[in-house]
Amino acid sequence: MIYREIGKTGKKASIIGLGCEHLDRKPYEQVKNTIDAAIAGGINIFDIFMPGAEVREFLSKALGSRRNEVLIQGHIGSTDIGQQYDISRDLPTVKRFFEDHLRLCNGYIDFGMLFFIDSDDDYKNVFETGIADYALKLKEKGDIGHIGFSSHNPATAIKAVNTGLVEIMLFSINPAFDIIHTDDSIFTHLDKGFDTDRFTGLEPKRAQLYRLCEQKNVGITVMKALGAGKLISAEHTPFKKPLTAAQCVHYALSRPAVASVLPGCKTPEEIQDVLKYFDLNEEELDYTDVLSSIGTGMKGSCFYCSHCQPCPGNIDIAAVNKYLDITLLDTAAIPPSIRSHYQNLSHKGNECIKCGSCENRCPFGVPVILNMEKAEKLLGV
């Protein structure tokens, strides 16, 4: 297993975690066996958004004395009304469900996630009300370690990140969602099938969100990496061929600020399948052939895929491009951490010999030579 820092939280997450949704309404023995397999495989981060009492109790019992060895994302605002998932912005209801979750987690949840911030109304009803204040009080009391939020909408997520309140974001990331038109809901595409006429190339707001999180040191954990299974289905994929699960995971892990991808698994066998990611070589993980088939809308966007390597000057071109992209969000206020990351590279943009081998190999037509010059100008000493 590989572990990554989660933004500025000081915590490290396994790069593959577990979304526990599909363990809901499963027998305890199945829940326990799945949790055991996850922990045995080195998984240390679990997302538990489900509000039902039974699944929470089963998960707590399955973790047992190992509770303090793992990181839990628990959601503030996820409620269970009539045995149906619901979203509540009623503070007493929110408190009742979250504090019951706290009780089952030995009085502590690592990441208190403000639940489902997908619209302007969601934003206002959480960040401009007592719910955000409640989260702050939970953190001050030590009941939660860090405040985060979950979202599927890049524009709203940008607003949440810019509050400065949050340190972690759970967001839906996969190659199809990242090229959907700005105004589209991912749920429409999931419910009705992907409308490829609405594909735009790398969606600017999504790219901005990921770079903003890196800039502000907000860690990202990933849901829906497989697009509810549609991206790995020959029947439902919007691409010329289905991606593999490992390719989807690899894509998400290559986005700026991403710490962990949390696929939903409901059996030990599914855990073992997803952990096969670590047995695959770079060619088997490569997703660029599928993405580059979309057409000219992808041209010029760096997907940090490292097809440009090897560089005769040993420059980590993908890393330089990533730091440049983050810098270009606001060249007047370059984060010291980004400048430091760039300057700590063994080989920087000023060492580019302009041979063009990287540009010849790039599937997306990125102007690498120009980017190396820009990076050195903006981030060099």
C-alpha positions as CSV (number, residue, x, y, z in Angstrom):
1,M,0.0,0.0,0.0
2,I,1.1,3.6,-0.7
3,Y,0.0,6.4,1.6
4,R,-0.4,10.1,0.8
5,E,-0.7,13.3,2.9
6,I,-4.2,14.6,3.0
7,G,-3.7,18.3,2.4
8,K,-2.6,20.1,5.5
9,T,-4.3,17.8,7.9
10,G,-1.1,16.0,8.9
11,K,-2.9,12.7,8.3
12,K,-1.9,10.1,5.7
13,A,-4.4,8.0,3.8
14,S,-4.0,4.8,1.8
15,I,-4.3,5.8,-1.9
16,I,-7.1,3.3,-2.2
17,G,-9.7,3.6,0.5
18,L,-13.2,2.1,1.0
19,G,-16.5,3.7,0.3
20,C,-18.9,1.8,2.6
21,E,-22.2,2.6,0.9
22,H,-22.6,-0.9,-0.6
23,L,-22.3,-2.5,2.9
24,D,-25.6,-1.0,3.8
25,R,-28.3,-3.7,4.5
26,K,-25.7,-6.5,4.3
27,P,-25.4,-9.1,7.0
28,Y,-22.9,-8.4,9.8
29,E,-20.6,-11.3,8.8
30,Q,-20.3,-9.8,5.3
31,V,-19.5,-6.4,6.7
32,K,-16.9,-7.7,9.0
33,N,-15.2,-9.9,6.4
34,T,-15.0,-6.9,4.0
35,I,-13.6,-4.6,6.7
36,D,-11.1,-7.3,7.7
37,A,-10.0,-7.7,4.0
38,A,-9.6,-3.9,3.6
39,I,-7.5,-3.5,6.7
40,A,-5.4,-6.5,5.8
41,G,-4.7,-4.9,2.5
42,G,-3.5,-1.7,4.1
43,I,-6.6,0.4,3.6
44,N,-6.9,2.9,6.4
45,I,-9.6,5.4,5.2
46,F,-13.3,4.7,5.2
47,D,-16.2,6.9,4.1
48,I,-19.4,6.3,6.0
49,F,-22.1,8.7,4.8
50,M,-24.9,6.3,5.3
51,P,-27.3,7.4,8.1
52,G,-28.9,4.1,8.9
53,A,-28.4,2.9,12.5
54,E,-27.7,-0.8,11.5
55,V,-24.9,-0.2,9.0
56,R,-23.2,2.2,11.4
57,E,-23.4,-0.3,14.2
58,F,-22.1,-3.1,12.1
59,L,-19.2,-1.1,10.8
60,S,-18.3,0.1,14.4
61,K,-18.5,-3.5,15.6
62,A,-16.4,-4.8,12.7
63,L,-13.7,-2.2,13.4
64,G,-13.7,-3.0,17.1
65,S,-10.4,-2.2,18.8
66,R,-8.9,-1.2,15.4
67,R,-11.0,2.0,15.4
68,N,-8.0,4.3,16.2
69,E,-5.9,2.7,13.4
70,V,-8.2,4.0,10.7
71,L,-9.5,7.3,9.4
72,I,-13.3,7.8,9.1
73,Q,-15.1,10.4,7.0
74,G,-18.5,10.9,8.8
75,H,-21.1,13.2,7.2
76,I,-22.9,16.2,8.9
77,G,-26.3,16.5,7.4
78,S,-26.8,12.9,6.2
79,T,-30.0,11.7,7.9
80,D,-32.4,8.7,7.8
81,I,-36.1,9.5,7.5
82,G,-38.4,6.5,7.1
83,Q,-35.4,4.3,6.3
84,Q,-34.5,6.5,3.3
85,Y,-31.3,8.5,2.8
86,D,-32.1,12.1,3.2
87,I,-30.3,15.5,3.5
88,S,-31.3,17.7,6.4
89,R,-30.4,21.3,7.1
90,D,-32.4,21.3,10.3
91,L,-29.8,21.7,13.0
92,P,-31.4,19.6,15.7
93,T,-31.9,16.7,13.2
94,V,-28.4,17.1,11.9
95,K,-27.0,17.0,15.5
96,R,-29.0,13.9,16.4
97,F,-27.8,11.9,13.5
98,F,-24.2,13.0,13.7
99,E,-23.8,12.6,17.4
100,D,-25.1,9.1,17.2
101,H,-22.4,8.4,14.6
102,L,-19.9,10.0,17.0
103,R,-21.0,7.6,19.8
104,L,-20.5,4.6,17.6
105,C,-17.0,5.8,16.6
106,N,-15.8,6.0,20.2
107,G,-16.6,9.7,20.4
108,Y,-14.3,10.8,17.6
109,I,-14.6,11.1,13.8
110,D,-11.5,12.1,11.9
111,F,-13.2,14.1,9.2
112,G,-16.6,15.8,9.8
113,M,-17.9,16.2,6.2
114,L,-20.5,18.8,5.5
115,F,-22.9,16.8,3.4
116,F,-23.8,17.2,-0.2
117,I,-22.8,20.8,-1.1
118,D,-24.0,20.8,-4.7
119,S,-26.0,24.0,-5.2
120,D,-26.0,27.7,-4.1
121,D,-28.9,26.8,-1.7
122,D,-26.8,23.9,-0.2
123,Y,-23.9,26.3,0.3
124,K,-26.0,29.0,1.9
125,N,-27.9,26.6,4.1
126,V,-24.7,25.1,5.5
127,F,-21.9,27.7,5.3
128,E,-24.1,30.6,6.2
129,T,-26.1,29.0,9.0
130,G,-25.5,27.3,12.3
131,I,-24.5,24.0,10.7
132,A,-21.0,25.4,9.8
133,D,-20.8,26.8,13.3
134,Y,-21.7,23.4,14.7
135,A,-18.9,21.8,12.8
136,L,-16.5,24.4,14.2
137,K,-17.6,23.6,17.7
138,L,-17.2,19.9,17.1
139,K,-13.6,20.6,16.0
140,E,-12.9,22.9,19.0
141,K,-14.2,20.2,21.4
142,G,-12.1,17.5,19.7
143,D,-15.1,15.5,18.6
144,I,-13.8,15.7,15.0
145,G,-10.3,16.2,13.8
146,H,-10.9,18.2,10.6
147,I,-13.8,19.8,8.8
148,G,-14.5,18.8,5.2
149,F,-17.4,18.6,2.8
150,S,-18.7,16.4,-0.1
151,S,-19.8,17.7,-3.5
152,H,-20.4,16.8,-7.1
153,N,-20.6,20.4,-8.4
154,P,-17.3,22.1,-9.2
155,A,-18.6,25.7,-9.1
156,T,-20.2,25.2,-5.6
157,A,-17.1,23.3,-4.4
158,I,-14.9,26.2,-5.3
159,K,-17.0,28.5,-3.1
160,A,-16.7,26.0,-0.2
161,V,-12.9,25.7,-0.6
162,N,-12.5,29.5,-0.7
163,T,-14.2,29.8,2.7
164,G,-11.0,28.6,4.3
165,L,-13.0,26.5,6.7
166,V,-12.4,23.1,5.1
167,E,-9.3,20.9,4.9
168,I,-10.6,18.0,2.9
169,M,-13.2,17.5,0.1
170,L,-14.9,14.3,-1.1
171,F,-15.5,14.8,-4.8
172,S,-16.7,12.8,-7.8
173,I,-13.8,12.4,-10.2
174,N,-13.4,10.3,-13.3
175,P,-12.4,10.8,-17.0
176,A,-16.0,11.3,-18.2
177,F,-17.2,13.7,-15.4
178,D,-14.1,15.8,-16.1
179,I,-15.1,16.5,-19.7
180,I,-18.8,17.1,-19.2
181,H,-20.2,20.5,-20.0
182,T,-20.0,23.0,-17.1
183,D,-23.8,23.4,-16.8
184,D,-24.6,19.6,-16.7
185,S,-25.4,17.5,-13.7
186,I,-23.4,14.3,-13.4
187,F,-26.5,12.6,-12.2
188,T,-28.3,13.3,-15.5
189,H,-25.5,11.6,-17.4
190,L,-25.6,8.7,-14.9
191,D,-29.3,8.3,-15.1
192,K,-29.9,8.7,-18.8
193,G,-26.5,7.7,-20.2
194,F,-23.5,9.9,-21.1
195,D,-24.4,12.4,-23.8
196,T,-21.1,12.6,-25.7
197,D,-22.3,15.7,-27.5
198,R,-21.9,17.5,-24.2
199,F,-18.3,16.6,-23.8
200,T,-16.1,19.7,-23.9
201,G,-12.6,18.6,-23.3
202,L,-11.1,19.2,-19.9
203,E,-13.9,21.1,-18.1
204,P,-12.4,24.4,-16.9
205,K,-14.2,24.6,-13.5
206,R,-13.1,21.1,-12.6
207,A,-9.5,21.8,-13.5
208,Q,-9.7,25.0,-11.5
209,L,-11.1,23.2,-8.5
210,Y,-8.4,20.6,-8.4
211,R,-5.7,23.2,-8.8
212,L,-7.3,25.4,-6.1
213,C,-7.3,22.5,-3.7
214,E,-3.6,22.0,-4.3
215,Q,-3.0,25.7,-4.0
216,K,-4.8,25.9,-0.7
217,N,-3.5,22.5,0.5
218,V,-7.0,21.0,0.8
219,G,-6.9,17.2,0.3
220,I,-9.3,15.4,-2.0
221,T,-10.8,12.0,-1.6
222,V,-12.6,10.6,-4.6
223,M,-16.0,9.0,-5.0
224,K,-17.6,7.7,-8.2
225,A,-14.2,6.9,-9.8
226,L,-15.9,4.3,-12.0
227,G,-18.9,6.4,-12.9
228,A,-21.2,4.0,-11.1
229,G,-19.6,1.2,-13.2
230,K,-20.6,2.7,-16.5
231,L,-17.0,3.6,-17.5
232,I,-15.9,-0.1,-17.2
233,S,-19.0,-1.4,-19.0
234,A,-18.7,-2.2,-22.8
235,E,-22.4,-1.3,-23.1
236,H,-22.5,2.0,-21.2
237,T,-19.0,3.5,-21.6
238,P,-19.1,6.9,-23.5
239,F,-15.6,6.2,-24.8
240,K,-14.5,4.1,-27.8
241,K,-13.8,1.2,-25.4
242,P,-14.4,0.7,-21.7
243,L,-11.7,1.7,-19.2
244,T,-10.6,-0.8,-16.6
245,A,-11.2,-0.1,-12.9
246,A,-7.5,0.3,-12.4
247,Q,-7.3,2.9,-15.1
248,C,-10.1,4.9,-13.5
249,V,-8.3,4.7,-10.1
250,H,-5.0,5.8,-11.7
251,Y,-6.7,8.7,-13.5
252,A,-8.2,10.0,-10.2
253,L,-4.9,9.6,-8.4
254,S,-3.1,11.7,-11.0
255,R,-5.3,14.8,-10.4
256,P,-3.8,17.6,-8.2
257,A,-4.5,17.3,-4.5
258,V,-6.0,13.8,-4.6
259,A,-5.0,11.7,-1.6
260,S,-7.2,8.7,-1.9
261,V,-9.8,7.0,-4.2
262,L,-12.6,5.3,-2.3
263,P,-14.3,2.6,-4.5
264,G,-17.4,1.0,-3.1
265,C,-16.8,-2.7,-2.3
266,K,-19.2,-5.0,-0.6
267,T,-17.2,-8.3,-0.4
268,P,-13.6,-9.3,0.4
269,E,-13.3,-10.5,-3.2
270,E,-14.1,-7.0,-4.4
271,I,-11.5,-5.6,-2.1
272,Q,-8.9,-8.0,-3.4
273,D,-9.8,-7.1,-7.0
274,V,-9.4,-3.4,-6.5
275,L,-6.0,-3.9,-4.7
276,K,-4.7,-5.6,-7.9
277,Y,-4.0,-2.0,-9.0
278,F,-0.6,-2.4,-7.3
279,D,0.2,-5.4,-9.4
280,L,-0.1,-3.6,-12.8
281,N,2.5,-1.9,-14.8
282,E,2.4,1.6,-16.3
283,E,1.1,0.4,-19.6
284,E,-1.8,-1.4,-18.0
285,L,-2.7,1.7,-16.0
286,D,-2.4,4.1,-18.9
287,Y,-5.7,5.9,-19.7
288,T,-4.5,8.3,-22.3
289,D,-5.5,6.2,-25.4
290,V,-9.1,6.3,-24.3
291,L,-9.1,10.0,-23.5
292,S,-7.3,11.1,-26.6
293,S,-10.0,9.5,-28.7
294,I,-12.4,12.2,-27.6
295,G,-11.0,14.7,-30.1
296,T,-9.7,18.2,-30.3
297,G,-11.3,19.4,-27.1
298,M,-8.6,17.7,-25.2
299,K,-5.8,19.5,-27.1
300,G,-3.4,21.5,-24.9
301,S,-4.5,20.2,-21.5
302,C,-2.0,18.4,-19.4
303,F,-3.4,15.3,-17.8
304,Y,-0.2,14.6,-15.9
305,C,0.0,11.2,-17.6
306,S,3.9,11.3,-18.0
307,H,3.8,10.1,-21.6
308,C,6.3,12.9,-22.2
309,Q,8.9,11.0,-20.2
310,P,11.7,10.2,-20.4
311,C,13.2,13.6,-20.6
312,P,16.9,13.8,-21.7
313,G,17.3,16.5,-19.0
314,N,15.6,14.3,-16.4
315,I,12.9,17.0,-15.8
316,D,9.7,15.7,-14.1
317,I,7.6,17.3,-16.8
318,A,4.2,16.4,-15.3
319,A,5.2,17.9,-11.9
320,V,6.4,21.1,-13.5
321,N,3.2,21.4,-15.5
322,K,1.1,20.8,-12.4
323,Y,2.9,23.5,-10.4
324,L,2.6,25.8,-13.3
325,D,-1.2,25.2,-13.7
326,I,-1.6,26.0,-10.0
327,T,0.5,29.1,-10.2
328,L,-1.5,30.4,-13.2
329,L,-4.7,30.5,-11.0
330,D,-3.2,33.7,-9.4
331,T,0.2,34.7,-10.4
332,A,0.1,37.7,-8.0
333,A,-0.3,35.3,-5.0
334,I,1.8,32.2,-5.7
335,P,1.6,29.9,-2.6
336,P,5.0,29.6,-1.0
337,S,4.5,25.8,-0.9
338,I,4.1,25.6,-4.7
339,R,7.2,27.7,-5.2
340,S,9.1,25.5,-2.7
341,H,7.9,22.3,-4.4
342,Y,9.1,23.6,-7.7
343,Q,12.5,24.7,-6.4
344,N,13.0,21.4,-4.7
345,L,12.7,19.5,-7.9
346,S,16.0,17.9,-8.9
347,H,15.7,19.3,-12.4
348,K,13.7,22.4,-13.3
349,G,12.2,24.1,-16.3
350,N,15.4,26.1,-17.0
351,E,17.2,22.8,-17.8
352,C,14.9,22.1,-20.8
353,I,17.1,21.7,-23.9
354,K,14.1,22.2,-26.2
355,C,14.7,18.9,-28.0
356,G,10.9,18.5,-28.5
357,S,10.9,14.7,-27.7
358,C,8.3,15.4,-25.0
359,E,5.9,17.2,-27.4
360,N,6.2,14.5,-30.0
361,R,5.1,11.9,-27.4
362,C,2.3,14.0,-25.8
363,P,-1.2,12.6,-26.6
364,F,-2.8,16.0,-25.9
365,G,-0.6,18.4,-27.8
366,V,0.7,20.2,-24.6
367,P,3.2,23.0,-25.4
368,V,5.8,21.6,-23.0
369,I,8.8,23.7,-24.0
370,L,6.8,26.9,-23.6
371,N,5.5,25.6,-20.2
372,M,9.0,24.9,-19.0
373,E,9.9,28.5,-19.8
374,K,6.8,29.9,-18.0
375,A,7.4,27.7,-15.0
376,E,11.0,28.9,-14.6
377,K,10.0,32.5,-15.1
378,L,7.2,32.4,-12.4
379,L,8.7,29.9,-9.9
380,G,12.4,30.0,-10.4
381,V,14.7,31.8,-7.9
